[in-house]
């Protein structure tokens, strides 16, 4: 048994030449060196960079360092592995195969970095939200779309590196997208309607709006529909594709609220009384703190069938419904007071 084992060792030593053993030791040493460099980079260098970036006011640097940390560590190990295997290989075909694997790995790592940077919590998403005023509801959707695009590009580039025909794959993506669009036309219409609402912001949550058939307060906005709480406290869910094709009145964005009506005076009212009533009405509206002084119209407009019509047209400063009604009530009571003072019916 002992002689058999000795023979096997002798055969193994004759098979492994001193040069091959030296190459193996160098390859292992190179790989271990780069592996230690990767560990040192992640534990020391990256930690120091993150510590320094936390002291700065900008959030760009710490988010970017966080996104690059793991991929760069893997990249350093990958370079070490490539150099170690390149030392061991002898044939040109093996080296070409190794080079293809290395290039494909580089593309995958680059895609990994872009994937992490395009996450909904990354600094790029926050920059897009602040600089281009993109609504926070839209950020997750854009992030997922970028993730899909990055993965598709990585697959296409790697497939091209290995000699696969990517034209059929790209055409398949186009046909698949067309089939999906046809099968989910209504869903996509609501989705793009939601994007239009979020980007253009004809209303936001809490606004009082009115569309044909529905009036109330916007309670929620999603990519499929918008919830409107009516004044009867019922929740109406309106598809976004319907909202973007209809006229939307946003009462919450009114700068002021209109009051317009005809005040009918008796035909027994004299000319002097009408002039006095009109002057007092104008002065009362100008002095009221809740009335906008820019546009105040009080005029003897027409002879009605049973009354002399005085037309009043003005605006309240507030657009809040409850405050508007209180001001309107105060003005009506003051109008009655003026008519009583002038003895006009």
TORKOL-4160 file (C-alpha; in steps of 0.2 Angstrom, whole numbers, padded with zeros to 4 digits, m for minus):
345
<pt num="1" X="0000" Y="0000" Z="0000"/>
<pt num="2" X="0014" Y="0012" Z="0005"/>
<pt num="3" X="0023" Y="0008" Z="m0012"/>
<pt num="4" X="0008" Y="0011" Z="m0022"/>
<pt num="5" X="0005" Y="0028" Z="m0014"/>
<pt num="6" X="0023" Y="0033" Z="m0017"/>
<pt num="7" X="0021" Y="0028" Z="m0035"/>
<pt num="8" X="0006" Y="0040" Z="m0036"/>
<pt num="9" X="0015" Y="0054" Z="m0029"/>
<pt num="10" X="0030" Y="0051" Z="m0040"/>
<pt num="11" X="0019" Y="0051" Z="m0055"/>
<pt num="12" X="0010" Y="0067" Z="m0050"/>
<pt num="13" X="0026" Y="0076" Z="m0047"/>
<pt num="14" X="0032" Y="0071" Z="m0064"/>
<pt num="15" X="0016" Y="0077" Z="m0072"/>
<pt num="16" X="0017" Y="0094" Z="m0063"/>
<pt num="17" X="0032" Y="0102" Z="m0070"/>
<pt num="18" X="0041" Y="0115" Z="m0059"/>
<pt num="19" X="0036" Y="0129" Z="m0071"/>
<pt num="20" X="0017" Y="0124" Z="m0070"/>
<pt num="21" X="0019" Y="0124" Z="m0051"/>
<pt num="22" X="0027" Y="0141" Z="m0051"/>
<pt num="23" X="0013" Y="0148" Z="m0062"/>
<pt num="24" X="0000" Y="0140" Z="m0050"/>
<pt num="25" X="0008" Y="0149" Z="m0035"/>
<pt num="26" X="0009" Y="0165" Z="m0044"/>
<pt num="27" X="m0009" Y="0164" Z="m0050"/>
<pt num="28" X="m0015" Y="0160" Z="m0032"/>
<pt num="29" X="m0004" Y="0174" Z="m0025"/>
<pt num="30" X="m0011" Y="0187" Z="m0038"/>
<pt num="31" X="m0029" Y="0182" Z="m0034"/>
<pt num="32" X="m0026" Y="0182" Z="m0015"/>
<pt num="33" X="m0018" Y="0200" Z="m0017"/>
<pt num="34" X="m0033" Y="0207" Z="m0026"/>
<pt num="35" X="m0045" Y="0198" Z="m0014"/>
<pt num="36" X="m0036" Y="0207" Z="0000"/>
<pt num="37" X="m0037" Y="0223" Z="m0009"/>
<pt num="38" X="m0056" Y="0221" Z="m0012"/>
<pt num="39" X="m0058" Y="0218" Z="0007"/>
<pt num="40" X="m0047" Y="0233" Z="0011"/>
<pt num="41" X="m0056" Y="0244" Z="m0001"/>
<pt num="42" X="m0073" Y="0240" Z="0006"/>
<pt num="43" X="m0069" Y="0240" Z="0024"/>
<pt num="44" X="m0056" Y="0255" Z="0025"/>
<pt num="45" X="m0057" Y="0265" Z="0009"/>
<pt num="46" X="m0075" Y="0265" Z="0007"/>
<pt num="47" X="m0079" Y="0268" Z="0025"/>
<pt num="48" X="m0067" Y="0283" Z="0025"/>
<pt num="49" X="m0076" Y="0290" Z="0010"/>
<pt num="50" X="m0093" Y="0288" Z="0017"/>
<pt num="51" X="m0087" Y="0296" Z="0034"/>
<pt num="52" X="m0080" Y="0311" Z="0024"/>
<pt num="53" X="m0096" Y="0312" Z="0013"/>
<pt num="54" X="m0107" Y="0313" Z="0029"/>
<pt num="55" X="m0099" Y="0329" Z="0034"/>
<pt num="56" X="m0103" Y="0338" Z="0018"/>
<pt num="57" X="m0120" Y="0346" Z="0015"/>
<pt num="58" X="m0123" Y="0338" Z="m0002"/>
<pt num="59" X="m0131" Y="0320" Z="m0002"/>
<pt num="60" X="m0124" Y="0316" Z="m0019"/>
<pt num="61" X="m0107" Y="0309" Z="m0013"/>
<pt num="62" X="m0113" Y="0297" Z="0000"/>
<pt num="63" X="m0127" Y="0290" Z="m0011"/>
<pt num="64" X="m0115" Y="0287" Z="m0025"/>
<pt num="65" X="m0102" Y="0279" Z="m0014"/>
<pt num="66" X="m0115" Y="0268" Z="m0007"/>
<pt num="67" X="m0121" Y="0263" Z="m0024"/>
<pt num="68" X="m0103" Y="0260" Z="m0030"/>
<pt num="69" X="m0097" Y="0250" Z="m0015"/>
<pt num="70" X="m0101" Y="0232" Z="m0018"/>
<pt num="71" X="m0099" Y="0233" Z="m0037"/>
<pt num="72" X="m0082" Y="0240" Z="m0035"/>
<pt num="73" X="m0077" Y="0227" Z="m0023"/>
<pt num="74" X="m0083" Y="0213" Z="m0035"/>
<pt num="75" X="m0074" Y="0222" Z="m0049"/>
<pt num="76" X="m0057" Y="0221" Z="m0040"/>
<pt num="77" X="m0060" Y="0203" Z="m0036"/>
<pt num="78" X="m0065" Y="0200" Z="m0054"/>
<pt num="79" X="m0049" Y="0208" Z="m0061"/>
<pt num="80" X="m0038" Y="0197" Z="m0049"/>
<pt num="81" X="m0047" Y="0182" Z="m0055"/>
<pt num="82" X="m0045" Y="0186" Z="m0073"/>
<pt num="83" X="m0026" Y="0190" Z="m0071"/>
<pt num="84" X="m0024" Y="0174" Z="m0061"/>
<pt num="85" X="m0032" Y="0163" Z="m0074"/>
<pt num="86" X="m0023" Y="0172" Z="m0088"/>
<pt num="87" X="m0007" Y="0166" Z="m0080"/>
<pt num="88" X="m0012" Y="0148" Z="m0080"/>
<pt num="89" X="m0019" Y="0147" Z="m0098"/>
<pt num="90" X="m0008" Y="0142" Z="m0112"/>
<pt num="91" X="m0019" Y="0142" Z="m0128"/>
<pt num="92" X="m0025" Y="0157" Z="m0138"/>
<pt num="93" X="m0043" Y="0149" Z="m0138"/>
<pt num="94" X="m0044" Y="0148" Z="m0119"/>
<pt num="95" X="m0038" Y="0166" Z="m0117"/>
<pt num="96" X="m0051" Y="0172" Z="m0130"/>
<pt num="97" X="m0064" Y="0163" Z="m0120"/>
<pt num="98" X="m0058" Y="0171" Z="m0104"/>
<pt num="99" X="m0058" Y="0188" Z="m0112"/>
<pt num="100" X="m0076" Y="0186" Z="m0117"/>
<pt num="101" X="m0081" Y="0180" Z="m0099"/>
<pt num="102" X="m0071" Y="0195" Z="m0092"/>
<pt num="103" X="m0080" Y="0208" Z="m0104"/>
<pt num="104" X="m0097" Y="0201" Z="m0100"/>
<pt num="105" X="m0094" Y="0202" Z="m0082"/>
<pt num="106" X="m0088" Y="0220" Z="m0084"/>
<pt num="107" X="m0105" Y="0224" Z="m0093"/>
<pt num="108" X="m0115" Y="0215" Z="m0079"/>
<pt num="109" X="m0106" Y="0225" Z="m0066"/>
<pt num="110" X="m0109" Y="0242" Z="m0075"/>
<pt num="111" X="m0127" Y="0237" Z="m0076"/>
<pt num="112" X="m0127" Y="0233" Z="m0058"/>
<pt num="113" X="m0120" Y="0251" Z="m0054"/>
<pt num="114" X="m0133" Y="0259" Z="m0065"/>
<pt num="115" X="m0147" Y="0248" Z="m0057"/>
<pt num="116" X="m0142" Y="0254" Z="m0040"/>
<pt num="117" X="m0141" Y="0272" Z="m0045"/>
<pt num="118" X="m0158" Y="0272" Z="m0053"/>
<pt num="119" X="m0167" Y="0265" Z="m0038"/>
<pt num="120" X="m0182" Y="0275" Z="m0031"/>
<pt num="121" X="m0172" Y="0280" Z="m0016"/>
<pt num="122" X="m0156" Y="0285" Z="m0025"/>
<pt num="123" X="m0150" Y="0303" Z="m0026"/>
<pt num="124" X="m0153" Y="0303" Z="m0045"/>
<pt num="125" X="m0172" Y="0301" Z="m0041"/>
<pt num="126" X="m0172" Y="0314" Z="m0028"/>
<pt num="127" X="m0162" Y="0326" Z="m0040"/>
<pt num="128" X="m0176" Y="0323" Z="m0053"/>
<pt num="129" X="m0189" Y="0326" Z="m0041"/>
<pt num="130" X="m0182" Y="0343" Z="m0035"/>
<pt num="131" X="m0175" Y="0350" Z="m0051"/>
<pt num="132" X="m0188" Y="0345" Z="m0064"/>
<pt num="133" X="m0202" Y="0345" Z="m0051"/>
<pt num="134" X="m0207" Y="0327" Z="m0054"/>
<pt num="135" X="m0220" Y="0321" Z="m0042"/>
<pt num="136" X="m0215" Y="0308" Z="m0029"/>
<pt num="137" X="m0229" Y="0296" Z="m0035"/>
<pt num="138" X="m0220" Y="0295" Z="m0052"/>
<pt num="139" X="m0203" Y="0291" Z="m0046"/>
<pt num="140" X="m0206" Y="0272" Z="m0042"/>
<pt num="141" X="m0213" Y="0270" Z="m0059"/>
<pt num="142" X="m0199" Y="0279" Z="m0068"/>
<pt num="143" X="m0187" Y="0269" Z="m0057"/>
<pt num="144" X="m0195" Y="0252" Z="m0062"/>
<pt num="145" X="m0194" Y="0257" Z="m0081"/>
<pt num="146" X="m0176" Y="0261" Z="m0079"/>
<pt num="147" X="m0172" Y="0245" Z="m0071"/>
<pt num="148" X="m0181" Y="0235" Z="m0085"/>
<pt num="149" X="m0171" Y="0246" Z="m0098"/>
<pt num="150" X="m0155" Y="0243" Z="m0090"/>
<pt num="151" X="m0157" Y="0224" Z="m0088"/>
<pt num="152" X="m0163" Y="0223" Z="m0106"/>
<pt num="153" X="m0147" Y="0232" Z="m0112"/>
<pt num="154" X="m0136" Y="0222" Z="m0102"/>
<pt num="155" X="m0144" Y="0206" Z="m0109"/>
<pt num="156" X="m0142" Y="0213" Z="m0127"/>
<pt num="157" X="m0124" Y="0218" Z="m0125"/>
<pt num="158" X="m0119" Y="0201" Z="m0117"/>
<pt num="159" X="m0128" Y="0191" Z="m0130"/>
<pt num="160" X="m0119" Y="0201" Z="m0144"/>
<pt num="161" X="m0102" Y="0198" Z="m0135"/>
<pt num="162" X="m0106" Y="0179" Z="m0137"/>
<pt num="163" X="m0111" Y="0180" Z="m0155"/>
<pt num="164" X="m0130" Y="0179" Z="m0153"/>
<pt num="165" X="m0141" Y="0188" Z="m0165"/>
<pt num="166" X="m0149" Y="0201" Z="m0154"/>
<pt num="167" X="m0160" Y="0208" Z="m0169"/>
<pt num="168" X="m0173" Y="0194" Z="m0166"/>
<pt num="169" X="m0173" Y="0198" Z="m0147"/>
<pt num="170" X="m0176" Y="0216" Z="m0150"/>
<pt num="171" X="m0190" Y="0213" Z="m0162"/>
<pt num="172" X="m0197" Y="0201" Z="m0150"/>
<pt num="173" X="m0198" Y="0214" Z="m0137"/>
<pt num="174" X="m0206" Y="0226" Z="m0149"/>
<pt num="175" X="m0219" Y="0213" Z="m0154"/>
<pt num="176" X="m0222" Y="0208" Z="m0135"/>
<pt num="177" X="m0224" Y="0226" Z="m0131"/>
<pt num="178" X="m0237" Y="0229" Z="m0145"/>
<pt num="179" X="m0247" Y="0213" Z="m0139"/>
<pt num="180" X="m0247" Y="0219" Z="m0121"/>
<pt num="181" X="m0253" Y="0237" Z="m0127"/>
<pt num="182" X="m0267" Y="0229" Z="m0137"/>
<pt num="183" X="m0272" Y="0217" Z="m0123"/>
<pt num="184" X="m0271" Y="0231" Z="m0109"/>
<pt num="185" X="m0277" Y="0246" Z="m0119"/>
<pt num="186" X="m0288" Y="0253" Z="m0105"/>
<pt num="187" X="m0276" Y="0250" Z="m0092"/>
<pt num="188" X="m0262" Y="0259" Z="m0102"/>
<pt num="189" X="m0274" Y="0273" Z="m0105"/>
<pt num="190" X="m0278" Y="0275" Z="m0087"/>
<pt num="191" X="m0259" Y="0274" Z="m0083"/>
<pt num="192" X="m0254" Y="0288" Z="m0095"/>
<pt num="193" X="m0269" Y="0298" Z="m0089"/>
<pt num="194" X="m0262" Y="0296" Z="m0072"/>
<pt num="195" X="m0245" Y="0302" Z="m0078"/>
<pt num="196" X="m0253" Y="0317" Z="m0086"/>
<pt num="197" X="m0262" Y="0322" Z="m0070"/>
<pt num="198" X="m0246" Y="0320" Z="m0060"/>
<pt num="199" X="m0235" Y="0330" Z="m0071"/>
<pt num="200" X="m0247" Y="0344" Z="m0076"/>
<pt num="201" X="m0256" Y="0344" Z="m0059"/>
<pt num="202" X="m0273" Y="0351" Z="m0064"/>
<pt num="203" X="m0277" Y="0347" Z="m0046"/>
<pt num="204" X="m0269" Y="0339" Z="m0031"/>
<pt num="205" X="m0275" Y="0329" Z="m0016"/>
<pt num="206" X="m0287" Y="0340" Z="m0005"/>
<pt num="207" X="m0292" Y="0351" Z="m0020"/>
<pt num="208" X="m0311" Y="0355" Z="m0023"/>
<pt num="209" X="m0314" Y="0350" Z="m0041"/>
<pt num="210" X="m0329" Y="0348" Z="m0052"/>
<pt num="211" X="m0331" Y="0337" Z="m0068"/>
<pt num="212" X="m0347" Y="0333" Z="m0077"/>
<pt num="213" X="m0357" Y="0323" Z="m0065"/>
<pt num="214" X="m0345" Y="0323" Z="m0050"/>
<pt num="215" X="m0341" Y="0337" Z="m0038"/>
<pt num="216" X="m0331" Y="0335" Z="m0022"/>
<pt num="217" X="m0313" Y="0335" Z="m0014"/>
<pt num="218" X="m0299" Y="0324" Z="m0021"/>
<pt num="219" X="m0295" Y="0311" Z="m0009"/>
<pt num="220" X="m0282" Y="0300" Z="m0018"/>
<pt num="221" X="m0273" Y="0299" Z="m0035"/>
<pt num="222" X="m0266" Y="0283" Z="m0042"/>
<pt num="223" X="m0260" Y="0278" Z="m0059"/>
<pt num="224" X="m0277" Y="0269" Z="m0063"/>
<pt num="225" X="m0290" Y="0281" Z="m0055"/>
<pt num="226" X="m0293" Y="0296" Z="m0044"/>
<pt num="227" X="m0305" Y="0296" Z="m0029"/>
<pt num="228" X="m0316" Y="0311" Z="m0026"/>
<pt num="229" X="m0326" Y="0313" Z="m0010"/>
<pt num="230" X="m0342" Y="0321" Z="m0014"/>
<pt num="231" X="m0351" Y="0333" Z="m0002"/>
<pt num="232" X="m0363" Y="0318" Z="0002"/>
<pt num="233" X="m0347" Y="0309" Z="0009"/>
<pt num="234" X="m0348" Y="0296" Z="m0005"/>
<pt num="235" X="m0332" Y="0291" Z="m0013"/>
<pt num="236" X="m0332" Y="0292" Z="m0032"/>
<pt num="237" X="m0318" Y="0283" Z="m0042"/>
<pt num="238" X="m0315" Y="0291" Z="m0059"/>
<pt num="239" X="m0303" Y="0282" Z="m0071"/>
<pt num="240" X="m0289" Y="0294" Z="m0076"/>
<pt num="241" X="m0292" Y="0291" Z="m0094"/>
<pt num="242" X="m0309" Y="0299" Z="m0092"/>
<pt num="243" X="m0302" Y="0314" Z="m0082"/>
<pt num="244" X="m0289" Y="0319" Z="m0094"/>
<pt num="245" X="m0303" Y="0320" Z="m0108"/>
<pt num="246" X="m0315" Y="0331" Z="m0098"/>
<pt num="247" X="m0316" Y="0349" Z="m0092"/>
<pt num="248" X="m0310" Y="0350" Z="m0074"/>
<pt num="249" X="m0315" Y="0365" Z="m0063"/>
<pt num="250" X="m0303" Y="0367" Z="m0049"/>
<pt num="251" X="m0312" Y="0378" Z="m0036"/>
<pt num="252" X="m0298" Y="0378" Z="m0024"/>
<pt num="253" X="m0287" Y="0388" Z="m0036"/>
<pt num="254" X="m0299" Y="0402" Z="m0038"/>
<pt num="255" X="m0291" Y="0419" Z="m0033"/>
<pt num="256" X="m0308" Y="0425" Z="m0028"/>
<pt num="257" X="m0326" Y="0420" Z="m0029"/>
<pt num="258" X="m0340" Y="0429" Z="m0039"/>
<pt num="259" X="m0356" Y="0435" Z="m0032"/>
<pt num="260" X="m0369" Y="0441" Z="m0045"/>
<pt num="261" X="m0387" Y="0444" Z="m0044"/>
<pt num="262" X="m0402" Y="0456" Z="m0048"/>
<pt num="263" X="m0410" Y="0466" Z="m0034"/>
<pt num="264" X="m0428" Y="0470" Z="m0038"/>
<pt num="265" X="m0435" Y="0486" Z="m0032"/>
<pt num="266" X="m0453" Y="0491" Z="m0032"/>
<pt num="267" X="m0460" Y="0502" Z="m0046"/>
<pt num="268" X="m0465" Y="0515" Z="m0033"/>
<pt num="269" X="m0447" Y="0518" Z="m0030"/>
<pt num="270" X="m0442" Y="0536" Z="m0035"/>
<pt num="271" X="m0427" Y="0541" Z="m0046"/>
<pt num="272" X="m0418" Y="0549" Z="m0031"/>
<pt num="273" X="m0421" Y="0533" Z="m0020"/>
<pt num="274" X="m0413" Y="0522" Z="m0033"/>
<pt num="275" X="m0398" Y="0533" Z="m0035"/>
<pt num="276" X="m0396" Y="0534" Z="m0016"/>
<pt num="277" X="m0398" Y="0515" Z="m0014"/>
<pt num="278" X="m0385" Y="0512" Z="m0028"/>
<pt num="279" X="m0372" Y="0524" Z="m0020"/>
<pt num="280" X="m0374" Y="0517" Z="m0003"/>
<pt num="281" X="m0373" Y="0499" Z="m0010"/>
<pt num="282" X="m0356" Y="0504" Z="m0019"/>
<pt num="283" X="m0349" Y="0512" Z="m0003"/>
<pt num="284" X="m0354" Y="0497" Z="0008"/>
<pt num="285" X="m0346" Y="0485" Z="m0004"/>
<pt num="286" X="m0330" Y="0495" Z="m0005"/>
<pt num="287" X="m0329" Y="0496" Z="0014"/>
<pt num="288" X="m0332" Y="0478" Z="0017"/>
<pt num="289" X="m0315" Y="0469" Z="0022"/>
<pt num="290" X="m0321" Y="0452" Z="0013"/>
<pt num="291" X="m0325" Y="0460" Z="m0004"/>
<pt num="292" X="m0311" Y="0462" Z="m0017"/>
<pt num="293" X="m0311" Y="0481" Z="m0022"/>
<pt num="294" X="m0304" Y="0478" Z="m0039"/>
<pt num="295" X="m0321" Y="0474" Z="m0047"/>
<pt num="296" X="m0337" Y="0481" Z="m0040"/>
<pt num="297" X="m0352" Y="0484" Z="m0051"/>
<pt num="298" X="m0369" Y="0491" Z="m0045"/>
<pt num="299" X="m0380" Y="0498" Z="m0059"/>
<pt num="300" X="m0398" Y="0501" Z="m0063"/>
<pt num="301" X="m0399" Y="0488" Z="m0077"/>
<pt num="302" X="m0417" Y="0485" Z="m0083"/>
<pt num="303" X="m0435" Y="0487" Z="m0081"/>
<pt num="304" X="m0442" Y="0470" Z="m0076"/>
<pt num="305" X="m0460" Y="0464" Z="m0077"/>
<pt num="306" X="m0463" Y="0468" Z="m0059"/>
<pt num="307" X="m0448" Y="0477" Z="m0053"/>
<pt num="308" X="m0434" Y="0489" Z="m0056"/>
<pt num="309" X="m0418" Y="0478" Z="m0057"/>
<pt num="310" X="m0402" Y="0484" Z="m0050"/>
<pt num="311" X="m0387" Y="0473" Z="m0055"/>
<pt num="312" X="m0374" Y="0469" Z="m0042"/>
<pt num="313" X="m0357" Y="0460" Z="m0048"/>
<pt num="314" X="m0342" Y="0459" Z="m0036"/>
<pt num="315" X="m0330" Y="0446" Z="m0029"/>
<pt num="316" X="m0326" Y="0440" Z="m0012"/>
<pt num="317" X="m0307" Y="0438" Z="m0007"/>
<pt num="318" X="m0310" Y="0421" Z="0000"/>
<pt num="319" X="m0313" Y="0405" Z="m0010"/>
<pt num="320" X="m0317" Y="0394" Z="0005"/>
<pt num="321" X="m0335" Y="0389" Z="0004"/>
<pt num="322" X="m0340" Y="0392" Z="0022"/>
<pt num="323" X="m0332" Y="0409" Z="0023"/>
<pt num="324" X="m0339" Y="0414" Z="0006"/>
<pt num="325" X="m0357" Y="0410" Z="0013"/>
<pt num="326" X="m0354" Y="0420" Z="0029"/>
<pt num="327" X="m0348" Y="0435" Z="0019"/>
<pt num="328" X="m0363" Y="0433" Z="0007"/>
<pt num="329" X="m0375" Y="0433" Z="0022"/>
<pt num="330" X="m0367" Y="0448" Z="0030"/>
<pt num="331" X="m0369" Y="0458" Z="0013"/>
<pt num="332" X="m0387" Y="0452" Z="0011"/>
<pt num="333" X="m0391" Y="0459" Z="0029"/>
<pt num="334" X="m0383" Y="0475" Z="0025"/>
<pt num="335" X="m0392" Y="0477" Z="0009"/>
<pt num="336" X="m0409" Y="0475" Z="0018"/>
<pt num="337" X="m0403" Y="0488" Z="0031"/>
<pt num="338" X="m0399" Y="0500" Z="0017"/>
<pt num="339" X="m0416" Y="0497" Z="0009"/>
<pt num="340" X="m0425" Y="0500" Z="0025"/>
<pt num="341" X="m0415" Y="0516" Z="0028"/>
<pt num="342" X="m0421" Y="0522" Z="0011"/>
<pt num="343" X="m0439" Y="0516" Z="0013"/>
<pt num="344" X="m0438" Y="0505" Z="m0002"/>
<pt num="345" X="m0447" Y="0489" Z="m0005"/>
